[in-house]
Amino acid sequence: MTRVLRDYQTEAVDAVYDSWSSSVTRPAIVLPTGCGKTDVIAKVLTDAARAGRPALALAHRGELLDQIGERCGMHDSSLRVGRVQARYNQVGYPITVAMTPTLANEDRRRKMPRPAVVVMDECHHAASPSVLSILEWAGCYDPDHPTPTMGVTATLVRGDKRSLGKVWQDVPFSRDIKWAIGEGWLVPVRGRVVVAEHMDLRRAKMSKAKGDYAERELGEMVTQDVDQIVKAWQEHAADRLTVAFTPSVEAAEALREEFERAGVPAGLVLGTTSPTERAEVYRDLEAGRIRVMVNVAVATEGWDCPPVSCVLVARPTQLPGLYTQIVGRGLRPSPSTGKRDCLVLDVVGASRGQRLTTLIDLAPEADYDSSPLADLPCSECGGFSNAALDRGVAGGPCTCERAERDPDGGRQRLQGPAAYEDYDLLSGSPVVWLRTRAGVPFVAAGERWGVLWPEGGNLRTATTWTAGHVAAQGASLDGVTLGERLPMDEAKAAVEAWALAYDQHGYAAASKSRNRSDRATAGMLRKASGLGIVGAEHMTKARVSDEISTVLASSRLDA
């Protein structure tokens, strides 16, 4: 039986054909995850093939090629579909599905005839140099006889600086998640904020290339709070099949292990997981043999599991496209399992001052419970909002206007990994600069610490600094001043010169050995545990040392 398109899918295909007939040769359409983008792709491919026009489908993952090939068979089983990927080189077929990393190789392209129609799935990847080389080879930019090309995606945005407008000329058809939920094509969605103690995004580094938080540093924050994340899941989503998104391999492994320790069967899918192993984990999740699948940037595209009814977002992001892909994995209907909605557990933690993408950006009408953030105490007076007091939070009212909430609530504990640097001047240094919980820059040089004190005591507004060093232990700080009212670069240089001269054991030096993956000793782990540092067993030896120094320096210097 021939596959029949939904009304909006037919509209999308017609919009593309109208664009091609009006000299717009590279249109893109946007449809939410779960709304049948693959059917639109298959319809265009099979229409072209039936007309005797060889069609090429591009995708960057094998799972996407599988889906496109299978769906083409549902639309017209008489058409043969070839595959170009790794050892497969099935060229000359009416329809060819090809991996972009494979066709990025010029030798592989030489073995293929030029297509008459090109379709690209997940076309927000199209601005990369490798994909552009394929599109140029396929004639998509031919000034005289351009090859009709269609892009399909759920998110026509990128985090980097490459412009998609140079690839896709127009978006003749677009629908969003809000529309799909309202029309009943996707299930309703609701959200719940989970406050993770170490998720202090003010200290998180940004990746200039990606325009988002750096995965490694964000992963270390998540790793320290896996116990809290699992407890939140047990409280709010224990009866739901769940896909969890994490920023790094280390965080994913730590979260999966924590689920297992809590008696929750969990699977793990990484970029290095083989297709066979991935398929097994996917089957186990769909069958309920595991309750949670933890992944790192794998399940965002090319994976479907309708029974999943909880998305655990342990990967805060500023990118709307990435967040949309993540949330979309839980919105497919699953009538056979009685699925009514999808719960999004957002581990946004202390996100004050950050512009995170959240559920209300995708579905403004969604029930999004962010009360845990509102219930945090004021950073100025320690009081609480009226809404928090109404919910029975113990304490007095906040007396400040528009005051920020204090994620720590005055508790003495570390906010995020120790090596986050707020000033570019502190990077690229011959010594290792750390910061106390309050943000005071210091260098751990054995028995003494080099310190930068802001003039006037305000770290945010200081323009000059006092450079000095203090005793790491003892009743007295025993401070020695190296210079007063100095610009940051001069104060920094004074402390660095002292540290390198004083430190005979190399504690402070930023040596290459710090980049090794050596794990901490048993003694270091015991000390870290005693100081309340969570997740030290997943950190490198150098990182644990930094964490210990930061906790000790915070208790001594911040007072």
Secondary structure as GFF3:
##gff-version 3
##sequence-region A 1 559
A	DSSP	alpha_helix	7	21	.	.	.	ID=ss1
A	DSSP	beta_strand	27	30	.	.	.	ID=ss2
A	DSSP	alpha_helix	37	50	.	.	.	ID=ss3
A	DSSP	beta_strand	55	59	.	.	.	ID=ss4
A	DSSP	alpha_helix	62	75	.	.	.	ID=ss5
A	DSSP	beta_strand	81	85	.	.	.	ID=ss6
A	DSSP	beta_strand	88	89	.	.	.	ID=ss7
A	DSSP	beta_strand	95	99	.	.	.	ID=ss8
A	DSSP	alpha_helix	100	103	.	.	.	ID=ss9
A	DSSP	alpha_helix	106	110	.	.	.	ID=ss10
A	DSSP	beta_strand	117	121	.	.	.	ID=ss11
A	DSSP	three_ten_helix	123	125	.	.	.	ID=ss12
A	DSSP	alpha_helix	129	137	.	.	.	ID=ss13
A	DSSP	beta_strand	149	153	.	.	.	ID=ss14
A	DSSP	three_ten_helix	164	166	.	.	.	ID=ss15
A	DSSP	beta_strand	170	174	.	.	.	ID=ss16
A	DSSP	alpha_helix	177	183	.	.	.	ID=ss17
A	DSSP	beta_strand	189	193	.	.	.	ID=ss18
A	DSSP	three_ten_helix	201	203	.	.	.	ID=ss19
A	DSSP	beta_strand	206	207	.	.	.	ID=ss20
A	DSSP	beta_strand	212	213	.	.	.	ID=ss21
A	DSSP	alpha_helix	215	224	.	.	.	ID=ss22
A	DSSP	alpha_helix	226	236	.	.	.	ID=ss23
A	DSSP	beta_strand	242	245	.	.	.	ID=ss24
A	DSSP	alpha_helix	249	261	.	.	.	ID=ss25
A	DSSP	beta_strand	266	269	.	.	.	ID=ss26
A	DSSP	alpha_helix	275	287	.	.	.	ID=ss27
A	DSSP	beta_strand	292	295	.	.	.	ID=ss28
A	DSSP	beta_strand	310	313	.	.	.	ID=ss29
A	DSSP	alpha_helix	320	328	.	.	.	ID=ss30
A	DSSP	three_ten_helix	335	337	.	.	.	ID=ss31
A	DSSP	beta_strand	342	346	.	.	.	ID=ss32
A	DSSP	alpha_helix	359	362	.	.	.	ID=ss33
A	DSSP	beta_strand	367	369	.	.	.	ID=ss34
A	DSSP	alpha_helix	371	374	.	.	.	ID=ss35
A	DSSP	alpha_helix	386	390	.	.	.	ID=ss36
A	DSSP	three_ten_helix	424	426	.	.	.	ID=ss37
A	DSSP	beta_strand	434	435	.	.	.	ID=ss38
A	DSSP	beta_strand	441	445	.	.	.	ID=ss39
A	DSSP	beta_strand	448	454	.	.	.	ID=ss40
A	DSSP	three_ten_helix	455	457	.	.	.	ID=ss41
A	DSSP	beta_strand	465	471	.	.	.	ID=ss42
A	DSSP	beta_strand	480	486	.	.	.	ID=ss43
A	DSSP	alpha_helix	488	502	.	.	.	ID=ss44
A	DSSP	three_ten_helix	512	515	.	.	.	ID=ss45
A	DSSP	alpha_helix	522	530	.	.	.	ID=ss46
A	DSSP	three_ten_helix	536	538	.	.	.	ID=ss47
A	DSSP	alpha_helix	541	557	.	.	.	ID=ss48
###
